[in-house]
Amino acid sequence: MRHWRISRRTLLRGTGASLALPLLEVMTPVSARAAARQRPPVRLGCIYLPNGSPESAWNALVDGDGRMTAMAENMRPFEPFREDLQLVTGLESEVRGSHPAGGATWLIRPAPEGDGINARKGVGGVSMDQIAARAIGGGTLLSSLELIMKPEGSFSSDILRNNISWSTPTTPVPRETEPLAVFRRLTREGGGAEGSARDDRKAILDTVLEDAKSLRAKVSTADRDKLDEYFESVREVEKRLAMTREESQSQRRAMLAGAVAPPGGYPENHEVYMRLMFDMMVLAYWTDSTRVASFMLDHEQSNRYFDFIPDVRGMWHALSHWGDVSGKTEDDDGRTSWTSKEVKRQQYLKVIHYHHEQVAYFLGKLKSIREGEGTLLDNSLILYGSPFEDGNRHASKRVPVMLAGKAGGRLRTGRQLSYDGQPREGIYLSMLDALGVHVEKMGNTDKALSIG
């Protein structure tokens, strides 16, 4: 049994479903030399924050060598991960403040006439995440996974504002908005990559129980502990999904009485919903179901209400234009106004801080999972950023960029890097290099900016 091994692609199988596994000792090669060569794969993540972020919400305290000694107040949620991060300052974009172009070309270097970009003419190229997916996604269940919070309000159907991943200059990659739909794709429920579903279906772990018992009996104590941790995580996700389904069914019954179309499977609590989507990313990475994922925390120019945050009033996009407090511009709802610019600006910062907290939750989940000689976060390269430096000015200079994870040891973290006036896409070239994907240029940019 000592020499018994299984493939990294081994699945637990049951009736109508299968479940990928985390990296186990039993998956390592028999030969010590081969084992030394094998390293966990590096996962790429691109997390998009719409409506800009001013420098005061995106900075750290640094020493003379650029080492971050503490996260500034508005970045406090990332303090536990300071040694896992790089902040990159001074980068520029060419979109000149256009919401549609800012969103659609966040992972692409557009032509200088970026404001004229449209879905029919194209966005200027293939997005960075899809370049990576073509190179490293072929051996996984999903070459890439695209997520977005369910859009609401104005521009919720706009192609450019709702897509950051492009397989061709005119073809966005379809996004998932429902956690359960992502889970079904990851578990192949129904036998296909997408799967079909029933509300009364058995839990995935119950379906593959016999296969799981058989595997558990053959592996080491360390692998049993890892399997137990993984199964517990899957079970917890299933419980939360079941609660979402019950909530949705209850709403459906109530709304049918009023002849209103029922809602989908989306938790009413925005934080629960967003964290469940992050949980799907973690499961996808952990099981090596995909190595490339993107998540739009909202669509660009989002006018979602964040009144559930204490002392915040009004829509996100309106708050980003904190320079006008009248509540009577085309960006406002006609009902909400503010007493001063500073009051409105602080509310804008609170919305950004709220999203920082959710991203920090995601990083915490990645860091809690042991993999190889480190953690899942160590073996990830997560980009978090926004297309504008400040939503009030739509400034395309000093755009916010944060990198999290060590890319399997390829990044030196805990630092703030300054590249004043350099194109943001130079960082993307370096990120691709860290993934082992070598690209000569993106758009007009052929200068990679060091992150190692």
C-alpha positions as CSV (number, residue, x, y, z in Angstrom):
1,M,0.0,0.0,0.0
2,R,3.0,2.2,0.6
3,H,3.6,2.6,-3.2
4,W,-0.1,2.9,-4.1
5,R,-0.6,6.2,-5.9
6,I,-3.5,8.0,-7.6
7,S,-3.6,10.7,-10.3
8,R,-4.0,14.4,-9.5
9,R,-7.1,14.2,-11.7
10,T,-8.8,11.4,-9.6
11,L,-12.5,12.1,-9.0
12,L,-14.9,10.8,-6.4
13,R,-17.8,9.4,-8.4
14,G,-21.4,8.8,-7.5
15,T,-24.7,8.5,-9.3
16,G,-25.0,11.5,-11.6
17,A,-22.2,13.5,-10.0
18,S,-18.4,13.6,-9.3
19,L,-16.2,15.6,-7.0
20,A,-12.6,16.7,-7.5
21,L,-10.1,16.3,-4.7
22,P,-7.5,18.6,-3.1
23,L,-3.8,17.8,-3.5
24,L,-3.0,14.7,-1.3
25,E,0.3,13.0,-0.4
26,V,-0.9,9.9,-2.2
27,M,-0.9,12.0,-5.4
28,T,2.8,12.7,-5.2
29,P,5.2,10.8,-7.5
30,V,7.0,7.7,-6.0
31,S,10.5,8.9,-6.9
32,A,12.0,11.5,-4.6
33,R,13.5,13.2,-7.6
34,A,10.1,13.4,-9.3
35,A,8.5,14.6,-6.0
36,A,11.1,17.4,-5.8
37,R,10.1,18.5,-9.2
38,Q,6.4,18.5,-8.6
39,R,5.0,21.7,-7.2
40,P,1.4,22.8,-6.6
41,P,-0.1,24.7,-9.6
42,V,-0.3,28.5,-9.4
43,R,-3.8,29.9,-9.6
44,L,-4.7,33.2,-11.1
45,G,-7.5,35.4,-9.8
46,C,-8.7,38.8,-11.1
47,I,-11.0,40.6,-8.7
48,Y,-12.6,43.8,-10.1
49,L,-13.8,46.7,-8.0
50,P,-16.0,49.2,-10.0
51,N,-16.4,53.0,-9.6
52,G,-12.7,53.7,-8.8
53,S,-10.8,53.9,-5.5
54,P,-8.9,57.0,-4.3
55,E,-5.4,56.6,-2.9
56,S,-6.6,57.2,0.6
57,A,-8.5,53.9,0.3
58,W,-5.6,52.0,-1.2
59,N,-2.3,52.6,0.6
60,A,0.1,51.5,3.3
61,L,2.8,52.8,5.5
62,V,6.2,51.9,4.2
63,D,9.9,52.2,5.3
64,G,12.8,53.5,3.2
65,D,13.2,50.1,1.5
66,G,9.6,50.0,0.4
67,R,8.6,47.4,3.0
68,M,5.0,47.8,4.2
69,T,5.1,48.3,8.0
70,A,1.3,48.7,8.4
71,M,-1.8,49.0,6.2
72,A,-3.3,52.5,6.3
73,E,-6.7,52.9,8.0
74,N,-8.9,52.3,5.0
75,M,-6.9,49.1,4.1
76,R,-7.0,47.7,7.6
77,P,-8.9,44.6,6.6
78,F,-5.7,43.5,4.8
79,E,-3.4,43.9,7.8
80,P,-3.4,40.1,8.6
81,F,-2.2,39.6,5.0
82,R,0.4,42.4,4.8
83,E,3.3,40.0,4.2
84,D,1.3,38.3,1.5
85,L,0.7,41.4,-0.6
86,Q,2.2,43.8,-3.0
87,L,0.8,47.3,-3.6
88,V,1.7,48.8,-6.9
89,T,1.4,52.6,-7.3
90,G,1.7,55.1,-10.1
91,L,0.4,52.9,-12.9
92,E,-1.7,54.5,-15.7
93,S,-4.4,53.4,-18.1
94,E,-5.3,54.7,-21.5
95,V,-9.1,54.6,-21.2
96,R,-9.3,58.3,-20.1
97,G,-12.1,57.8,-17.6
98,S,-14.8,56.1,-19.6
99,H,-17.0,53.7,-17.5
100,P,-17.7,51.3,-20.4
101,A,-14.1,51.2,-21.6
102,G,-12.7,51.2,-18.1
103,G,-14.6,48.0,-17.3
104,A,-14.3,46.2,-20.6
105,T,-10.6,46.8,-21.0
106,W,-9.4,46.4,-17.3
107,L,-7.5,43.3,-18.3
108,I,-6.6,44.6,-21.8
109,R,-4.5,47.4,-23.1
110,P,-6.8,49.2,-25.5
111,A,-5.9,51.4,-28.4
112,P,-5.3,55.1,-27.5
113,E,-8.8,56.0,-28.7
114,G,-10.1,53.9,-25.8
115,D,-13.2,56.1,-25.2
116,G,-14.5,54.9,-28.6
117,I,-14.5,51.2,-27.7
118,N,-17.7,49.4,-28.2
119,A,-18.9,45.8,-28.2
120,R,-19.4,45.8,-32.0
121,K,-16.0,47.1,-32.9
122,G,-14.2,45.3,-30.1
123,V,-12.2,46.0,-27.0
124,G,-8.7,45.8,-28.4
125,G,-7.7,42.3,-27.7
126,V,-8.0,39.1,-25.6
127,S,-8.0,39.7,-21.9
128,M,-5.1,38.8,-19.8
129,D,-7.0,36.1,-17.8
130,Q,-8.0,34.4,-21.1
131,I,-4.5,34.4,-22.4
132,A,-3.5,32.6,-19.2
133,A,-6.5,30.2,-19.5
134,R,-5.4,29.2,-23.0
135,A,-2.0,28.3,-21.7
136,I,-2.6,26.7,-18.4
137,G,-6.3,25.8,-18.3
138,G,-6.4,22.9,-20.7
139,G,-5.9,20.2,-18.1
140,T,-8.6,21.3,-15.7
141,L,-12.4,20.8,-15.7
142,L,-12.9,24.5,-16.4
143,S,-10.3,26.4,-18.4
144,S,-11.5,29.5,-16.5
145,L,-14.3,30.6,-14.2
146,E,-16.0,34.0,-14.5
147,L,-18.1,35.3,-11.7
148,I,-20.1,38.5,-11.2
149,M,-22.5,39.7,-8.5
150,K,-26.0,39.8,-10.0
151,P,-26.3,43.3,-11.6
152,E,-29.2,45.5,-10.7
153,G,-30.4,48.9,-11.8
154,S,-29.1,50.9,-14.8
155,F,-26.5,49.4,-17.1
156,S,-27.1,45.9,-15.6
157,S,-27.4,44.5,-19.1
158,D,-24.7,46.5,-20.8
159,I,-22.0,44.3,-22.4
160,L,-19.0,46.6,-21.8
161,R,-19.8,47.4,-18.2
162,N,-20.5,43.8,-17.2
163,N,-17.5,42.0,-18.7
164,I,-13.8,42.0,-18.0
165,S,-13.0,38.6,-19.6
166,W,-12.8,38.5,-23.4
167,S,-12.0,35.4,-25.5
168,T,-11.8,37.6,-28.6
169,P,-12.0,41.4,-29.0
170,T,-15.8,41.1,-29.6
171,T,-16.6,38.0,-27.5
172,P,-17.0,38.3,-23.7
173,V,-16.8,35.0,-21.7
174,P,-20.1,34.1,-20.1
175,R,-20.3,34.9,-16.4
176,E,-22.0,33.1,-13.5
177,T,-24.1,35.0,-11.0
178,E,-25.6,32.2,-8.9
179,P,-23.5,30.3,-6.4
180,L,-25.5,27.1,-6.9
181,A,-24.9,27.2,-10.7
182,V,-21.1,27.4,-10.0
183,F,-21.3,24.5,-7.6
184,R,-23.1,22.4,-10.1
185,R,-20.4,23.1,-12.7
186,L,-17.7,22.1,-10.2
187,T,-19.4,18.9,-9.2
188,R,-20.6,18.0,-12.7
189,E,-24.0,17.3,-11.3
190,G,-26.2,15.7,-13.9
191,G,-23.2,14.1,-15.6
192,G,-22.0,17.0,-17.7
193,A,-19.7,20.0,-17.2
194,E,-22.7,22.2,-16.7
195,G,-25.0,19.6,-15.2
196,S,-28.7,19.7,-14.5
197,A,-30.2,20.0,-11.1
198,R,-33.1,19.2,-8.9
199,D,-34.1,21.0,-5.7
200,D,-34.5,17.6,-4.0
201,R,-31.2,16.2,-5.1
202,K,-29.0,14.3,-2.7
203,A,-26.0,16.2,-1.3
204,I,-22.9,15.7,-3.4
205,L,-21.0,14.1,-0.4
206,D,-23.8,11.6,0.1
207,T,-23.7,10.7,-3.6
208,V,-20.0,10.0,-3.6
209,L,-19.9,8.5,-0.1
210,E,-18.8,5.0,-1.0
211,D,-16.0,6.2,-3.2
212,A,-14.9,8.6,-0.4
213,K,-14.9,5.8,2.2
214,S,-12.8,3.6,0.0
215,L,-10.2,6.3,-0.7
216,R,-10.1,7.3,3.0
217,A,-9.3,3.8,4.0
218,K,-6.2,3.7,1.8
219,V,-4.5,7.0,2.5
220,S,-2.2,8.2,5.3
221,T,-3.3,9.9,8.5
222,A,-2.3,13.3,7.1
223,D,-4.3,12.7,3.9
224,R,-7.3,11.6,6.0
225,D,-7.1,14.9,8.0
226,K,-6.9,16.8,4.7
227,L,-9.9,14.9,3.3
228,D,-11.9,15.5,6.4
229,E,-11.2,19.2,6.3
230,Y,-12.1,19.3,2.6
231,F,-15.3,17.3,3.1
232,E,-16.3,19.5,6.0
233,S,-15.9,22.6,3.7
234,V,-17.9,21.0,0.9
235,R,-20.6,20.1,3.4
236,E,-20.7,23.6,4.8
237,V,-21.1,25.0,1.3
238,E,-23.9,22.6,0.6
239,K,-25.7,23.6,3.8
240,R,-25.5,27.3,2.9
241,L,-26.7,26.5,-0.6
242,A,-29.6,24.6,0.8
243,M,-30.5,27.6,3.0
244,T,-30.4,29.8,-0.1
245,R,-32.7,27.4,-2.0
246,E,-35.2,27.3,0.9
247,E,-35.1,31.1,1.1
248,S,-35.7,31.3,-2.6
249,Q,-38.6,28.8,-2.5
250,S,-40.2,30.7,0.3
251,Q,-40.0,33.9,-1.7
252,R,-41.3,32.1,-4.8
253,R,-44.4,30.9,-3.0
254,A,-45.1,34.3,-1.6
255,M,-44.5,36.1,-4.9
256,L,-46.5,33.6,-7.0
257,A,-49.6,34.7,-5.1
258,G,-49.0,38.2,-6.6
259,A,-48.3,36.8,-10.1
260,V,-44.7,38.2,-9.9
261,A,-41.9,36.2,-11.5
262,P,-39.9,34.4,-8.7
263,P,-36.4,35.4,-7.8
264,G,-33.4,33.2,-8.6
265,G,-31.2,31.5,-6.0
266,Y,-29.6,34.6,-4.5
267,P,-29.3,35.3,-0.8
268,E,-31.0,38.5,0.2
269,N,-28.0,39.4,2.4
270,H,-25.4,40.9,0.1
271,E,-22.4,39.9,2.2
272,V,-23.6,36.3,2.5
273,Y,-24.1,36.2,-1.3
274,M,-20.7,37.7,-2.1
275,R,-18.8,35.4,0.4
276,L,-20.6,32.4,-1.0
277,M,-19.3,33.4,-4.5
278,F,-15.8,33.7,-3.0
279,D,-16.3,30.2,-1.5
280,M,-17.0,28.9,-5.0
281,M,-13.6,30.3,-6.1
282,V,-11.8,28.7,-3.2
283,L,-13.4,25.3,-4.0
284,A,-12.5,25.7,-7.7
285,Y,-8.9,26.4,-6.8
286,W,-8.6,23.8,-4.0
287,T,-9.8,21.0,-6.2
288,D,-7.8,22.2,-9.2
289,S,-11.1,22.4,-11.1
290,T,-9.7,25.6,-12.6
291,R,-6.5,27.6,-12.3
292,V,-7.9,30.9,-13.7
293,A,-10.9,32.8,-12.3
294,S,-12.2,36.3,-12.4
295,F,-14.8,38.0,-10.1
296,M,-16.5,41.3,-10.7
297,L,-17.7,42.6,-7.3
298,D,-20.3,44.5,-9.3
299,H,-20.7,45.8,-12.8
300,E,-18.9,49.0,-13.7
301,Q,-20.9,52.2,-13.0
302,S,-22.9,50.2,-10.5
303,N,-25.7,52.2,-8.8
304,R,-26.5,49.5,-6.2
305,Y,-27.7,50.9,-2.9
306,F,-25.5,50.3,0.0
307,D,-27.8,51.7,2.7
308,F,-27.2,48.5,4.7
309,I,-23.8,49.8,5.6
310,P,-24.1,52.1,8.7
311,D,-24.2,55.8,7.9
312,V,-24.2,55.2,4.1
313,R,-27.0,56.6,2.0
314,G,-27.5,56.4,-1.8
315,M,-26.2,54.6,-4.8
316,W,-22.5,53.5,-5.2
317,H,-21.9,55.4,-8.5
318,A,-23.6,58.5,-7.1
319,L,-21.3,58.3,-4.0
320,S,-18.2,58.0,-6.2
321,H,-19.1,61.4,-7.6
322,W,-18.6,62.9,-4.1
323,G,-17.8,66.4,-5.5
324,D,-21.5,67.1,-5.9
325,V,-23.8,66.8,-2.9
326,S,-27.1,68.2,-4.3
327,G,-28.5,64.9,-5.3
328,K,-29.9,66.4,-8.5
329,T,-27.3,65.3,-11.1
330,E,-27.9,62.6,-13.7
331,D,-25.9,60.2,-11.5
332,D,-28.3,60.6,-8.6
333,D,-31.7,59.0,-7.7
334,G,-33.5,62.4,-7.2
335,R,-34.2,61.5,-3.5
336,T,-30.8,61.3,-1.8
337,S,-28.6,64.3,-1.0
338,W,-25.7,65.0,1.4
339,T,-24.8,67.7,3.8
340,S,-21.2,68.2,2.6
341,K,-18.6,66.8,0.2
342,E,-16.6,65.2,3.0
343,V,-19.7,63.4,4.4
344,K,-20.4,62.0,0.9
345,R,-16.7,61.1,0.3
346,Q,-16.6,59.2,3.6
347,Q,-19.6,57.2,2.6
348,Y,-17.9,56.4,-0.7
349,L,-14.8,55.2,1.3
350,K,-17.0,53.0,3.5
351,V,-18.4,51.2,0.5
352,I,-14.9,50.5,-0.7
353,H,-13.9,49.5,2.8
354,Y,-16.8,47.0,2.8
355,H,-15.5,45.4,-0.4
356,H,-12.0,45.3,1.1
357,E,-13.5,43.3,3.9
358,Q,-15.0,40.8,1.5
359,V,-11.8,40.3,-0.4
360,A,-9.9,39.9,2.9
361,Y,-12.4,37.1,3.7
362,F,-11.4,35.4,0.5
363,L,-7.7,35.8,1.2
364,G,-8.3,34.3,4.7
365,K,-10.0,31.3,3.2
366,L,-7.1,30.7,0.8
367,K,-4.5,31.1,3.6
368,S,-6.3,28.7,5.9
369,I,-5.8,25.8,3.4
370,R,-2.5,23.9,3.6
371,E,-1.0,22.9,0.2
372,G,2.4,21.5,-0.5
373,E,4.9,23.4,1.7
374,G,2.7,26.4,2.1
375,T,-0.9,27.4,1.6
376,L,-3.4,27.8,-1.2
377,L,-2.7,31.6,-1.0
378,D,1.0,31.0,-1.4
379,N,0.2,29.1,-4.6
380,S,-2.0,31.9,-5.9
381,L,-1.6,35.1,-7.7
382,I,-4.6,37.4,-7.1
383,L,-5.0,40.7,-8.8
384,Y,-7.4,43.2,-7.0
385,G,-8.0,46.6,-8.6
386,S,-10.2,49.2,-10.2
387,P,-10.0,51.1,-13.5
388,F,-9.9,54.6,-11.9
389,E,-7.9,56.3,-9.2
390,D,-11.0,58.2,-8.0
391,G,-14.6,57.9,-9.2
392,N,-15.1,61.6,-8.8
393,R,-12.6,62.5,-11.4
394,H,-12.6,59.2,-13.4
395,A,-8.8,59.6,-13.3
396,S,-6.9,57.0,-15.3
397,K,-3.6,57.8,-13.6
398,R,-2.4,56.2,-10.3
399,V,-4.9,53.4,-10.8
400,P,-5.2,51.0,-7.8
401,V,-3.5,47.7,-8.1
402,M,-2.9,45.1,-5.4
403,L,-1.4,41.6,-5.8
404,A,-1.9,38.9,-3.2
405,G,-0.2,35.5,-2.9
406,K,3.3,34.4,-3.7
407,A,2.7,32.6,-7.0
408,G,4.4,29.5,-5.8
409,G,7.4,31.5,-4.5
410,R,7.9,33.7,-7.6
411,L,6.8,36.9,-5.9
412,R,8.5,38.9,-3.1
413,T,5.6,40.2,-1.1
414,G,5.2,42.6,1.8
415,R,6.3,45.5,-0.4
416,Q,4.9,48.6,-2.1
417,L,6.3,49.1,-5.6
418,S,6.2,52.5,-7.4
419,Y,6.0,52.7,-11.2
420,D,5.0,56.3,-11.8
421,G,3.6,56.8,-15.3
422,Q,4.1,53.2,-16.4
423,P,1.2,51.4,-18.2
424,R,-0.7,49.1,-15.9
425,E,-0.4,46.3,-18.5
426,G,3.3,46.0,-17.7
427,I,2.2,44.3,-14.5
428,Y,0.0,41.9,-16.5
429,L,3.0,40.8,-18.6
430,S,4.9,40.1,-15.3
431,M,1.9,38.2,-13.9
432,L,1.8,36.0,-17.0
433,D,5.5,35.4,-16.7
434,A,5.0,34.2,-13.1
435,L,2.4,31.7,-14.4
436,G,4.9,30.5,-17.0
437,V,3.0,32.2,-19.8
438,H,5.3,34.3,-21.9
439,V,3.8,37.1,-24.0
440,E,5.8,39.6,-25.9
441,K,3.4,42.5,-25.5
442,M,-0.1,43.5,-24.6
443,G,-1.4,46.2,-27.0
444,N,1.4,48.7,-27.4
445,T,3.2,47.5,-24.2
446,D,6.2,45.2,-24.3
447,K,7.9,46.3,-21.0
448,A,7.2,43.9,-18.1
449,L,7.4,45.6,-14.7
450,S,9.2,43.5,-12.1
451,I,7.1,42.0,-9.3
452,G,9.5,39.2,-8.4
